[in-house]
Amino acid sequence: MDVYEAVTSRRAVRGFTDRHVPREVLERVLSAAAWSPSGSNLQPWHAYVLTGAPLAELKKRALERVAAGAPGDEREYETYPPALKSPYRERRFAFGRERYGELGIAREDWAARQRAAAANWDCFGAPAALFCYIDRELGRPQWADVGMYLQTVMLLLRAEGLHSCPQMAWSVYRRTVAEILSPPEGLILFCGMSIGFEDVTVGCARTGRAPLEETVTFVEGSVLRSHAA
Ligand SMILES: Cc1cc2nc3c(=O)[nH]c(=O)nc-3n(C[C@H](O)[C@H](O)[C@H](O)COP(=O)(O)O)c2cc1C
């Protein structure tokens, strides 16, 4: 699989089969992902990989919390600014419309939306999950490094025929995750990531993207060339 195919075939998959993901495949992916870039090579990612009984226990505890209507844990970082401005607000709205539209859930049906979101705590059926932490003393550039690492993991998973779904949702139940993983005190859970083989019977609309000119500016050369002349 070439890089373009890995990039364009990666999607946030929200339906996995229970087919086992071999440990050696995960080790191969994570060994290669370690070559991700980071400022001054800090490699600020701390990844925990969960499969089998510990993952089953995590899903069970999280789903029990949902069923009990327990509030989420106090947040350690803002997932989105409280007042999202344009054009991000419109993009988020469009995503919600696409996501819940494909599930046949009306915008105002909050309970149905919550039920759909609860699939996060089952990792959408995935038999493997990765939880990525970052040291709380590190700053924005290191959070960006972690993002590059996670994208590299997701692309390498595609090369192995696997799919993924990154999940900030897990930060809502970060204490439950910590009960299972016992991470050092100084780490913040950024996100989880479900990993597995796609269940192709679960429908999944492709998300759209803003046109290139909304997000990319080409600054081209005539001025610089005239200086050089
Ligand atoms: C950091 C991050 C956190 C995300 N958290 C969640 C999540 O908690 N649950 C979920 O279903 N999708 C989550 N997503 C998936 C996004 O909704 C998805 O990437 C976006 O809508 C674009 O769609 P695509 O990945 O299928 O191209 C997350 C994505 C990223 C990058």
The ligand as a MOL file (V3000), in Angstrom:
LIG
                    3D

  0  0  0     0  0            999 V3000
M  V30 BEGIN CTAB
M  V30 COUNTS 31 33 0 0 0
M  V30 BEGIN ATOM
M  V30 1 C -7.7450 13.6340 18.3280 0
M  V30 2 C -9.0060 13.0210 17.7840 0
M  V30 3 C -10.0030 12.6340 18.6570 0
M  V30 4 C -11.1730 12.0240 18.1810 0
M  V30 5 N -12.1180 11.5790 19.0830 0
M  V30 6 C -13.1660 10.8530 18.6310 0
M  V30 7 C -14.0420 10.2230 19.5620 0
M  V30 8 O -13.9130 10.3450 20.7750 0
M  V30 9 N -15.0350 9.4460 19.0640 0
M  V30 10 C -15.2210 9.2720 17.7210 0
M  V30 11 O -16.1420 8.5420 17.3400 0
M  V30 12 N -14.4100 9.8740 16.8110 0
M  V30 13 C -13.3740 10.6310 17.2400 0
M  V30 14 N -12.4990 11.1890 16.3460 0
M  V30 15 C -12.6850 10.9670 14.9050 0
M  V30 16 C -13.1050 12.2420 14.1570 0
M  V30 17 O -14.4700 12.4790 14.3540 0
M  V30 18 C -12.7740 12.0300 12.6660 0
M  V30 19 O -11.3770 11.8740 12.5280 0
M  V30 20 C -13.2300 13.2080 11.7950 0
M  V30 21 O -14.6190 13.3610 11.8480 0
M  V30 22 C -12.7820 13.0220 10.3490 0
M  V30 23 O -13.2910 11.8030 9.8420 0
M  V30 24 P -12.3250 10.6420 9.3130 0
M  V30 25 O -11.2690 10.4070 10.3610 0
M  V30 26 O -13.2410 9.4390 9.1540 0
M  V30 27 O -11.7180 11.1000 8.0430 0
M  V30 28 C -11.3460 11.8400 16.7970 0
M  V30 29 C -10.3350 12.2640 15.9200 0
M  V30 30 C -9.1780 12.8340 16.4030 0
M  V30 31 C -8.0910 13.2310 15.4390 0
M  V30 END ATOM
M  V30 BEGIN BOND
M  V30 1 1 1 2
M  V30 2 1 2 3
M  V30 3 2 2 30
M  V30 4 2 3 4
M  V30 5 1 4 5
M  V30 6 1 4 28
M  V30 7 2 5 6
M  V30 8 1 6 7
M  V30 9 1 6 13
M  V30 10 2 7 8
M  V30 11 1 7 9
M  V30 12 1 9 10
M  V30 13 2 10 11
M  V30 14 1 10 12
M  V30 15 2 12 13
M  V30 16 1 13 14
M  V30 17 1 14 15
M  V30 18 1 14 28
M  V30 19 1 15 16
M  V30 20 1 16 17
M  V30 21 1 16 18
M  V30 22 1 18 19
M  V30 23 1 18 20
M  V30 24 1 20 21
M  V30 25 1 20 22
M  V30 26 1 22 23
M  V30 27 1 23 24
M  V30 28 2 24 25
M  V30 29 1 24 26
M  V30 30 1 24 27
M  V30 31 2 28 29
M  V30 32 1 29 30
M  V30 33 1 30 31
M  V30 END BOND
M  V30 END CTAB
M  END
